[in-house]
C-alpha cells in the first residue's frame, strides 16, 4: 500500500480513478494506531482491497490538528471513507482485519457505526451535552458556575475528572487554585490537593524516570496508557509548580522536578534547544523498576517533531519553575526554546508555523499563535526585555486580522479558498480562544491598550451562549473571564533592566503566588515611551530602581527593597 499525504494531488488522483479516499488518522505515540497500520492495514486481503478500491491518505493528528478536529471519531486510530470533495461517507475506529476487509468490500453498504472497540486512544477534547441554562453576560455568576461545575463533576475520592478515562485536566487545577486564592473556599482547595496528590501517588506518574503517562483507565489513576507527551507534561508541570508556589507542599516540588528531569533528559533536542513531541508507549519498559533495567531493555522511541504550541507551553512552565525553584538554568532553557521558535517558526507576515521537521510547516493556526503569545508574555515578565513586545504585538495583530470571526471569537485556521470537506468550515475552539483571550488581556494591560482588552472581552462574549455544554473542559474559559473581571495586580519596576536591584525586584515580584499578577520592567532609557504612558516617576538616583504596585486606576504601594515587595503585593491582593 502506498500512502498519500493530504494534498491536491491525492484528491485529484481519486477523481481520476473515480474512487473514494480511505483516510487513516493516527498519532505517532498511539499503540493501537501502530498495530492497525502494521497488522490490519498490512494484511494482504485488506491491502489488496485498499489498492483496488481506494486512494489511501495517512495523516498524523499532531501535525494536522485541523484535519484531526474535523475527522476524528472520538479518538485514534480513526478510519474514514471520504468522497473526492472530502466529505465523510463512513468512519470507524480500530477494526480487525477480517471485519475491515468485509466493510471495505461491501462499501457503500457497510455499517457506518460499528460497536466501539476498546482498542482506541480516547481524546481529551471537550464534548458533551449542554449543562444548565444559558447566560447573557460576562459576570461573577458565570465564574461561580464554572467553579461549581468543576467541583460537582470531580471525583470525590481520587480527584480529577472523567468517568471512563482519567485525564488530569491541568486547566481545571489552574482555575480552581486561582479561585481558592480569591475566595478561601476549603472545598476548592481540597479538590486541588486531592487531585495533585492522587495523581503523583498513582500509576500514571513514572517514579523511575519522572514524567506522567498520558492518561489512566481506572479512577484511581492506575492502569495507564504508557505514552508520554510533551504537551500534557508541560501543563502538568505548571500545575505542580503553581501548587507548590501557593501551598508549599514538598511533594508537589518533588513531582515537578521529576517532570523537569524527564523532559530535559528524554525530549530535549540539543541541536535546537527545543523539545521533541512525545515518547512512545512500551508497557514492558514502563514496568521495569530501575533505570538500569530500563537501559538494558532499551527506551521507547521518540517522535522528534518540534511542535510550536507544545514547546510554547514548555517555555511558560520553565519560566515559572525558574522563579519558584530559584533555578536560573531553567530560565536559560526556556529562553533557548523560545529563541528557536522565534528564529525558525516565526514569520512576521503570517505568524507562527505549526511544526518543524527540518523546515517550517503549516502557518497561522490559532493554537500556535495563542500559545506563543502567552510564552512571549511570560518571557517579558521574567527577563524584563521589552523588545519582545514587538513580536508579541505583531502576533496579536496578525491573529486578529486573519483568524478573527465576526462574533468576536477566533477561527482555528486561516481562510483557504481551496479547502475541501470538513476544512471548508473553520472552527472556533473554546480552549484555544480562552488562551488567546487571556494573552490579549495581559498584553493589553502591559501596553495600556484598551483595544486589546476590549478584543479579549469580545472573544469571551462569543461563547456565552454555549460554554456550559463543555462541562469541566470550560475551566480555561472561566480563568480568562476571571482575569477580565478582576484586573491583575500590576507591578511596574522602573530601573535599568540589567541592574542587580532591578533584577532582584523583578524576581521578588514574581515569587509569591498571586493569580493574575503582571510584572513589567521599564528601563528609563530603553523604554521611555512606555514609561511615559504609565505616568510613573523615575526612582531616586540613590536607589537605582523602584517597584510600583497598582491595580487598574488604584495605587497600592511602592518600594525599592526587594525583601519588602512580596508582602506589599500580598497585602494589596488581599485588600482587593
Protein Blocks (a to p, Z undefined) as FASTA:
>chain_A
ZZddddfklmmmmmmnopacddddddfklmklmmmmmmmmmpmklmmmmmmmmccddddf
klmmmlmmmmoghiacddddddfkopafbdcddddfklmmmmmmmpckbcfbdcddfbbc
ddfbdedddehjddfbdcfklmmmmmmmmmmmpcfkngpadjkbccfklmlmmmmmmmmm
mnopaklmmmmmmmmmmmmmmmkbcfkngpadfbdcbfnlpaiafbdcfklmmmmmmmmm
mmmmmnopaklmmmmmmmmmmmmmmmpcfknopacfbdcddfklmmpcbfklmmmnopad
ddfbdcfklmmmmmmmmmmmmmmnopaklmmmmmmmmmmmmmmmgcfknopafbdchiae
hehiaklmmmmmmmmmmmmmmnopaklmmmmmmmmmmmmmmmpcfkopacfbdcdfkbgh
jllpccddfklmmmmmmmmmmmmmmnopaklmmmmmmmmmmmmmmmmmnmmmlmmmmmmm
mmmmmccdddddeddfklmklmmmmmmmmmpccehiacddddfklmmmmmmmnopacddf
klopacdddehjbcfbdcfbfklmmmmmmmmmmmZZ
